[in-house]
Structure formats: C-alpha cells, structure tokens
Amino acid sequence: MEVIKVSGTSRTSAVAGAIAGVFREHQRAEVQAIGAGAVNQAVKALILARSYLAEDGYHVVFVPRFTDVEIDDKVRTAIKFVVMACEESAAESEAAPEAPQET
C-alpha cells in the first residue's frame, strides 16, 4: 500500500478521494505531510474522506504519528495519519450529546 503524500498545494477533494479509495481497497490508508500548509490540507482531506466513507457505512478514525523521511539526503520530520476502521460503539459515541432534561 502506497503512502498518500500531501503538499500545501494539494487539492483537498482529490486527496480525500484518494484516501477513501485506498481505504475501501485495503481497509487502511496512510497520509503523510511535511509542513504546516501540507498538514492543514491533509486534515481537511481526512475530514472530507471521513464523510465519503460514512456514506458507504464505514466508520474511521485517524491516528497521527511523527515519522522521519529522507529528502535530498536530509532527514525531515513528517506527520503521518493512519486511517483505520473503528468499532461501531466508538463511532456512536462521537454523536452530539443529548440536551439535559429539565426537572
């Protein structure tokens, strides 16, 4: 499985579609970003991909990690988001809380 690499100029919808496609095929996806702009685009794409996958009945979570990558003989720190399925009960707990009852 290839890591989806995101830059600060990546189109959010294109990245979201790639994330959803990889997840549907492998039940897991990895998204990597270096720099604030790239991480911003990645997070927006992850949120959009989550909605795409929810329409298909998948409930997913994203786990962020630091990872070192070598670019032009230099080691850089990237953020890697691992996308994986979550349990149904965990997904339900993310629903909006009920309003308190008046007594």
Contacts in CASP RR format, 6 or more apart in sequence:
PFRMAT RR
TARGET T0000
AUTHOR 0000-0000-0000
METHOD contacts of the structure
MODEL  1
MEVIKVSGTSRTSAVAGAIAGVFREHQRAEVQAIGAGAVNQAVKALILAR
SYLAEDGYHVVFVPRFTDVEIDDKVRTAIKFVVMACEESAAESEAAPEAP
QET
1 22 0 8 1.000
1 26 0 8 1.000
1 28 0 8 1.000
1 29 0 8 1.000
1 30 0 8 1.000
2 22 0 8 1.000
3 30 0 8 1.000
3 31 0 8 1.000
3 32 0 8 1.000
3 80 0 8 1.000
4 15 0 8 1.000
4 18 0 8 1.000
4 19 0 8 1.000
4 22 0 8 1.000
4 29 0 8 1.000
4 30 0 8 1.000
4 31 0 8 1.000
4 32 0 8 1.000
5 32 0 8 1.000
5 33 0 8 1.000
6 15 0 8 1.000
6 31 0 8 1.000
6 32 0 8 1.000
6 33 0 8 1.000
6 38 0 8 1.000
6 39 0 8 1.000
6 41 0 8 1.000
6 42 0 8 1.000
6 45 0 8 1.000
7 33 0 8 1.000
7 38 0 8 1.000
7 41 0 8 1.000
8 33 0 8 1.000
8 35 0 8 1.000
8 37 0 8 1.000
8 38 0 8 1.000
8 40 0 8 1.000
8 41 0 8 1.000
9 41 0 8 1.000
10 38 0 8 1.000
10 41 0 8 1.000
10 42 0 8 1.000
10 45 0 8 1.000
12 41 0 8 1.000
12 44 0 8 1.000
12 45 0 8 1.000
12 48 0 8 1.000
13 45 0 8 1.000
13 48 0 8 1.000
15 31 0 8 1.000
15 41 0 8 1.000
15 42 0 8 1.000
15 45 0 8 1.000
15 49 0 8 1.000
16 45 0 8 1.000
16 46 0 8 1.000
16 48 0 8 1.000
16 49 0 8 1.000
16 52 0 8 1.000
17 45 0 8 1.000
17 48 0 8 1.000
17 49 0 8 1.000
17 52 0 8 1.000
19 29 0 8 1.000
19 31 0 8 1.000
19 45 0 8 1.000
19 46 0 8 1.000
19 49 0 8 1.000
19 83 0 8 1.000
20 49 0 8 1.000
20 52 0 8 1.000
20 53 0 8 1.000
21 29 0 8 1.000
22 28 0 8 1.000
22 29 0 8 1.000
23 29 0 8 1.000
23 49 0 8 1.000
23 53 0 8 1.000
23 58 0 8 1.000
23 60 0 8 1.000
23 83 0 8 1.000
24 53 0 8 1.000
24 56 0 8 1.000
24 58 0 8 1.000
27 84 0 8 1.000
27 85 0 8 1.000
28 82 0 8 1.000
28 83 0 8 1.000
28 84 0 8 1.000
28 85 0 8 1.000
29 82 0 8 1.000
29 83 0 8 1.000
30 80 0 8 1.000
30 81 0 8 1.000
30 82 0 8 1.000
30 83 0 8 1.000
31 42 0 8 1.000
31 45 0 8 1.000
31 46 0 8 1.000
31 80 0 8 1.000
31 81 0 8 1.000
31 83 0 8 1.000
32 42 0 8 1.000
32 67 0 8 1.000
32 69 0 8 1.000
32 78 0 8 1.000
32 79 0 8 1.000
32 80 0 8 1.000
32 81 0 8 1.000
33 39 0 8 1.000
33 41 0 8 1.000
33 42 0 8 1.000
33 78 0 8 1.000
33 79 0 8 1.000
33 81 0 8 1.000
34 69 0 8 1.000
34 71 0 8 1.000
34 76 0 8 1.000
34 77 0 8 1.000
34 78 0 8 1.000
34 79 0 8 1.000
35 79 0 8 1.000
39 79 0 8 1.000
42 79 0 8 1.000
42 81 0 8 1.000
43 81 0 8 1.000
46 62 0 8 1.000
46 81 0 8 1.000
46 83 0 8 1.000
49 60 0 8 1.000
49 83 0 8 1.000
50 60 0 8 1.000
50 62 0 8 1.000
53 59 0 8 1.000
53 60 0 8 1.000
58 85 0 8 1.000
59 85 0 8 1.000
59 86 0 8 1.000
59 87 0 8 1.000
59 88 0 8 1.000
59 90 0 8 1.000
59 91 0 8 1.000
60 83 0 8 1.000
60 84 0 8 1.000
60 85 0 8 1.000
60 86 0 8 1.000
61 83 0 8 1.000
61 84 0 8 1.000
61 85 0 8 1.000
61 86 0 8 1.000
61 90 0 8 1.000
62 81 0 8 1.000
62 82 0 8 1.000
62 83 0 8 1.000
63 81 0 8 1.000
63 82 0 8 1.000
63 84 0 8 1.000
64 79 0 8 1.000
64 80 0 8 1.000
64 81 0 8 1.000
65 79 0 8 1.000
65 80 0 8 1.000
65 81 0 8 1.000
65 82 0 8 1.000
66 77 0 8 1.000
66 78 0 8 1.000
66 79 0 8 1.000
66 80 0 8 1.000
67 77 0 8 1.000
67 78 0 8 1.000
67 79 0 8 1.000
67 80 0 8 1.000
68 75 0 8 1.000
68 76 0 8 1.000
68 77 0 8 1.000
68 78 0 8 1.000
69 75 0 8 1.000
69 76 0 8 1.000
69 77 0 8 1.000
69 78 0 8 1.000
70 76 0 8 1.000
END
